[in-house]
Amino acid sequence: MADFLCPAVNFIGRGTVSEIGSRAKMFGTKALMVCDPDLVKIAGGPVDTVKASLESFGIKFAVFDGFEPNPKDTNIADGLKVYNSESCDMIVTVGGGSTHDCGKGIGIAATHEGDLFDNYAGIETLNNELPPVLSVNTTAGTGSEVTRHCVITNTAKKVKFVIVSWRNLPKVSINDPDLMVGKPPALTAATGMDALTHAVECYVTKDPNENADALALHSIKLIGKYLRRAVANGQDMQAREGMAYASLQAGMAFNNAGLGYVHAMAHQLGGLLDLPHGIANAVLLPHVERYNLMVNPEKFAEIAAALGENTCGLGQIEAAEKAIDAIQRLSRDVGIPQGLSELGVKESDIEPMARQAMQDGNAGTNPRVGTVEDIIQLFKNAM
């Protein structure tokens, strides 16, 4: 038996951001707008567009943009103060993964007592309904706008933790590729590789889900087809829309099938060193999947074909290995750093990160069961 969780309503396509006002009106009268601070500065940009839609339906709002990439527990506390002081009754998030995670975190804090890390890190730990969360997504990558995952950094321990619950699911998600046009090539590459990591990890997870498999494999095909184009020309609307669909599908897939060691390890790079999540995933992905390949070479052969590799006449292992080659080639083509040392990671960081990674919730669904020593070696391989 397998369930399948996703937001009740998901809009995707050009111009769909205009739906946010009418949908918000169904849930309340005043929204806390949790907005990417860079987007707030853009006159006529996504934040202004969402404001106009809310105003047209009589929805009042307060704006909170006081958070960082890899949102921290202190950011959540600051956002909660605004939510309460402004008497908000819903949360509208406008941005990428950090924005949506921050909004979910504020919703959790608004409805649950106590420290988020001590009391709620883990799976299905939430007991109360969150305020309605409506997510307007502006990057093609994290999938957070359609998932039950809320990723926060504990500032005292310098570790990322995840609160996974069906209660975190946004009521509405909006993926409008028109809002993604202005993203620079490096961000497009990092978020696109993040989406690829989601799709690949959940496709080979130890807990497969037929619906998730279909979404993940199609997402991989779309990324192979469109990511290079979106990085090369951010105005290519066919590529932008293709990547929006790829990100959405990968998000829905991993929301239901789980991830693996790439995310378990990347969370440590984000928590300890505050590295960008998409880049950390992209650097780790080929090394972890080479380690996993022996468990399910058939699926890796399918990944290779989805990424455009010619596997005709090859044995299963040879075809599977082409998936790793294709991932590395795509990563290089879009300008992703090829080693953790380029990102400032030191050998002395590796052992504590490896031990923490084994405690991460994503480690439990990796298809190959490893040890701390294995994770240490994977970090070293990625240096």
C-alpha positions in Angstrom: 0.0 0.0 0.0 1.3 3.5 -0.9 -0.3 6.8 -0.3 0.4 9.9 -2.4 0.5 13.4 -1.0 0.5 16.7 -2.8 -1.2 20.1 -2.4 -4.9 20.2 -3.1 -4.5 22.7 -6.0 -1.5 23.1 -8.2 -1.4 25.8 -10.9 1.3 25.6 -13.5 1.9 27.7 -16.7 2.4 31.3 -17.8 0.1 33.8 -16.1 -1.0 31.5 -13.3 0.3 33.8 -10.6 -2.9 35.8 -11.2 -4.8 33.0 -9.3 -3.2 33.8 -5.9 -5.7 36.5 -4.9 -8.8 34.5 -5.6 -7.4 31.4 -3.8 -6.2 33.4 -0.8 -9.8 34.8 -0.4 -11.0 31.3 0.3 -8.8 31.0 3.4 -8.8 34.3 5.3 -8.5 38.0 5.3 -4.8 38.9 6.0 -1.7 37.1 4.8 1.8 37.1 6.1 3.8 37.4 2.8 7.1 35.6 3.3 9.2 36.9 0.5 12.7 36.3 -0.9 14.5 39.5 0.2 16.0 39.9 -3.3 12.6 39.7 -4.9 11.2 42.5 -2.7 13.7 44.9 -4.2 12.5 44.3 -7.8 9.9 46.9 -8.9 7.1 45.2 -10.8 8.6 41.8 -9.9 7.0 38.7 -8.5 6.4 40.2 -5.0 4.6 43.3 -6.5 2.6 41.0 -8.8 1.4 38.9 -5.9 0.6 42.0 -3.8 -1.6 43.4 -6.7 -3.5 40.1 -6.9 -4.1 40.0 -3.2 -5.2 43.6 -3.1 -7.6 43.0 -6.0 -9.5 40.5 -3.9 -9.4 42.6 -0.7 -6.7 40.6 1.1 -4.6 42.6 3.5 -1.0 41.6 4.1 2.2 42.1 6.0 5.6 41.4 4.4 8.4 39.4 6.1 11.7 39.1 4.3 14.1 38.8 7.3 15.5 35.4 6.6 18.6 33.9 4.9 19.2 31.1 2.4 19.1 27.9 4.4 16.6 29.6 6.8 17.5 29.4 10.5 15.4 28.9 13.6 16.1 32.5 14.6 14.5 33.6 11.3 11.5 31.5 12.1 11.2 33.2 15.5 11.4 36.7 13.8 8.7 35.8 11.3 6.4 34.4 14.0 6.6 37.8 15.8 5.3 39.5 12.6 2.6 36.9 12.0 1.2 37.4 15.5 1.6 41.1 15.8 -0.1 41.7 12.5 -3.0 39.2 13.3 -2.4 37.2 10.1 -4.6 34.2 9.4 -2.6 32.7 6.4 0.9 32.6 4.9 1.7 33.3 1.3 5.3 32.5 0.3 6.9 34.1 -2.7 10.3 32.8 -3.7 12.3 29.5 -3.9 12.9 26.7 -1.4 14.3 28.8 1.4 11.2 31.0 1.3 8.8 28.1 1.3 10.6 26.4 4.1 10.6 29.6 6.2 6.9 30.0 5.6 6.2 26.5 6.7 8.4 26.9 9.7 6.5 30.0 10.8 3.3 28.1 10.4 4.6 25.3 12.6 5.8 27.7 15.2 2.4 29.5 15.2 0.6 26.3 16.0 3.1 24.3 18.1 4.7 25.1 21.4 8.4 24.6 22.2 11.6 24.4 20.4 11.2 23.2 16.8 14.4 21.0 16.8 14.0 19.4 20.2 10.2 18.7 19.8 9.5 18.3 16.1 12.5 17.2 14.0 11.6 14.0 12.3 8.6 12.4 10.5 4.9 13.1 11.4 5.7 14.9 14.7 3.1 17.6 14.2 -0.2 17.4 16.1 -2.0 20.6 15.0 -3.3 22.1 11.8 -1.0 24.8 10.4 -2.4 28.1 9.1 -3.1 27.9 5.3 0.1 28.1 3.3 -0.1 29.2 -0.3 3.2 29.0 -2.2 4.1 31.1 -5.2 7.3 29.5 -6.6 9.9 31.5 -8.5 12.7 28.9 -9.1 12.7 25.6 -10.9 14.4 23.4 -8.3 13.5 22.7 -4.8 10.0 21.5 -5.1 9.3 22.8 -1.6 6.0 24.4 -2.8 4.5 20.9 -3.2 6.1 18.9 -0.4 5.6 18.1 3.3 9.2 18.8 4.1 10.3 21.8 6.1 14.1 22.3 6.3 15.5 24.6 9.0 19.0 25.2 10.3 19.5 24.9 14.1 21.9 27.8 14.8 23.2 26.4 18.1 24.1 23.0 16.7 24.9 24.2 13.2 22.9 21.4 11.7 20.0 21.3 9.3 17.0 19.4 10.4 13.8 18.4 8.7 10.2 18.4 9.9 8.3 16.0 7.7 4.5 16.0 8.0 1.4 16.0 5.8 0.3 19.1 7.8 3.1 21.0 6.1 1.6 20.7 2.6 0.7 24.0 1.1 -3.0 24.4 0.3 -2.1 25.9 -3.1 1.0 25.9 -5.2 1.7 28.2 -8.2 4.5 27.6 -10.7 4.5 30.5 -13.2 7.5 30.4 -15.5 7.1 34.1 -16.2 8.3 34.6 -12.6 11.5 32.6 -13.3 12.7 34.5 -16.4 15.0 36.9 -14.5 17.0 34.2 -12.7 20.7 34.3 -13.5 22.4 31.3 -15.1 24.2 30.2 -12.0 21.0 30.1 -9.9 19.2 28.4 -12.8 21.9 25.7 -12.9 22.0 25.1 -9.2 18.2 24.8 -8.8 17.9 22.7 -11.9 20.5 20.3 -10.6 18.6 20.3 -7.3 15.5 19.1 -9.2 17.6 16.4 -10.9 18.9 15.2 -7.5 15.3 14.9 -6.2 14.2 12.9 -9.3 17.2 10.6 -9.3 17.3 9.9 -5.6 13.6 9.1 -5.3 13.7 7.0 -8.5 16.3 4.7 -6.9 15.0 4.9 -3.3 14.6 1.7 -1.3 10.9 2.6 -0.9 9.7 2.9 -4.5 6.2 4.3 -5.4 4.8 3.6 -8.9 3.3 7.1 -9.1 6.5 8.7 -7.9 8.5 6.6 -10.4 6.5 7.9 -13.3 6.9 11.5 -12.2 10.6 11.2 -11.4 11.6 9.5 -14.7 9.7 12.1 -16.7 11.3 14.9 -14.7 14.7 13.5 -15.5 13.8 13.5 -19.2 12.7 17.2 -19.0 15.8 18.2 -17.2 18.0 16.5 -19.7 16.2 18.3 -22.5 15.8 21.8 -21.1 18.3 22.6 -18.3 21.2 23.5 -20.6 18.8 25.7 -22.7 17.5 27.5 -19.6 21.0 28.2 -18.4 22.2 29.3 -21.8 19.2 31.6 -22.5 17.1 32.6 -19.5 14.5 34.1 -21.9 13.8 30.8 -23.6 10.3 30.3 -22.4 9.9 26.8 -23.6 12.9 25.8 -21.6 11.7 27.8 -18.5 8.3 26.1 -18.7 9.9 22.7 -19.2 12.0 23.2 -16.1 9.0 24.4 -14.1 7.2 21.1 -14.9 10.4 19.1 -14.2 10.8 20.7 -10.7 7.1 20.3 -9.9 7.2 16.6 -10.9 10.4 15.9 -9.0 9.0 17.6 -5.9 5.8 15.5 -6.0 7.9 12.4 -6.6 10.3 12.7 -3.7 7.5 14.0 -1.4 6.2 10.4 -1.6 9.1 8.2 -2.2 11.9 9.7 -0.2 15.5 10.7 -1.0 18.9 9.3 0.1 22.5 10.0 1.1 22.9 12.9 -1.3 20.4 15.0 0.8 21.6 13.5 4.1 25.1 14.7 3.2 24.1 18.0 1.6 22.2 19.0 4.7 25.4 18.9 6.7 27.2 21.1 4.2 24.4 23.6 4.5 24.1 23.4 8.3 27.9 23.5 9.1 29.2 25.7 6.2 26.0 27.4 4.9 26.7 26.2 1.4 23.9 26.6 -1.2 21.8 23.4 -1.2 21.5 23.0 -4.9 25.2 23.2 -5.5 25.9 20.8 -2.6 23.5 18.3 -4.1 24.9 18.6 -7.6 28.5 18.0 -6.4 27.6 15.0 -4.4 25.1 13.4 -6.8 27.4 11.4 -9.1 29.6 10.1 -6.3 26.7 8.9 -4.2 24.9 7.3 -7.2 28.0 5.5 -8.3 28.0 4.0 -4.9 24.3 3.1 -5.2 24.5 1.8 -8.7 25.0 -1.9 -7.8 21.7 -2.1 -6.0 19.5 -1.4 -9.0 21.4 -1.1 -12.3 18.2 -1.5 -14.3 16.8 1.8 -13.0 20.2 3.5 -13.6 20.1 2.3 -17.2 16.7 3.9 -17.5 18.1 7.2 -16.1 20.9 7.1 -18.7 18.3 6.7 -21.5 16.2 9.5 -20.0 19.2 11.8 -20.1 19.8 11.0 -23.8 22.5 8.4 -23.6 22.6 5.7 -26.2 22.4 2.4 -24.3 21.6 0.1 -27.3 23.6 -3.0 -27.3 25.1 -2.4 -23.8 24.9 -4.7 -20.9 22.9 -3.5 -17.9 25.9 -2.4 -15.8 27.5 -0.6 -18.8 24.2 1.1 -19.5 23.8 2.0 -15.8 27.3 3.6 -15.7 26.3 5.9 -18.5 23.8 7.5 -16.1 26.7 8.7 -13.9 28.6 10.0 -17.0 25.5 11.9 -18.1 25.0 13.5 -14.7 28.6 14.6 -14.5 28.5 16.0 -18.1 25.3 17.9 -17.5 26.8 19.3 -14.2 29.9 20.5 -16.0 28.0 21.9 -18.9 25.9 24.2 -16.7 28.9 25.4 -14.7 28.5 23.5 -11.4 31.8 23.3 -9.3 33.2 19.8 -9.6 34.6 19.4 -6.1 33.7 20.3 -2.5 37.2 21.7 -2.0 36.2 24.4 -4.5 33.5 25.4 -2.1 35.8 25.7 0.9 35.2 22.3 2.5 38.2 21.0 4.5 39.2 17.4 5.3 38.7 18.2 9.0 35.0 18.9 8.3 34.3 15.5 6.9 34.1 13.1 9.8 31.7 15.1 11.9 29.5 15.8 8.9 29.5 12.1 8.0 28.4 11.1 11.5 25.6 13.7 11.4 24.5 12.6 8.0 23.8 9.1 9.2 21.3 10.6 11.6 19.6 12.6 8.9 16.1 11.4 8.1 16.9 11.0 4.4 19.6 8.4 5.1 17.0 5.8 5.9 15.6 5.6 2.3 19.0 5.4 0.5 18.9 2.1 -1.5 22.3 0.9 -0.3 22.8 0.7 3.5 26.2 2.2 4.4 28.3 3.0 7.4 29.9 6.2 8.7 33.1 5.1 7.0 31.3 4.8 3.7 29.9 8.4 4.1 33.4 9.6 5.0 34.7 8.1 1.8 31.9 9.5 -0.3 32.7 13.0 1.0 36.4 12.4 0.2 35.5 11.2 -3.3 33.6 14.4 -3.9 36.4 16.7 -2.7 
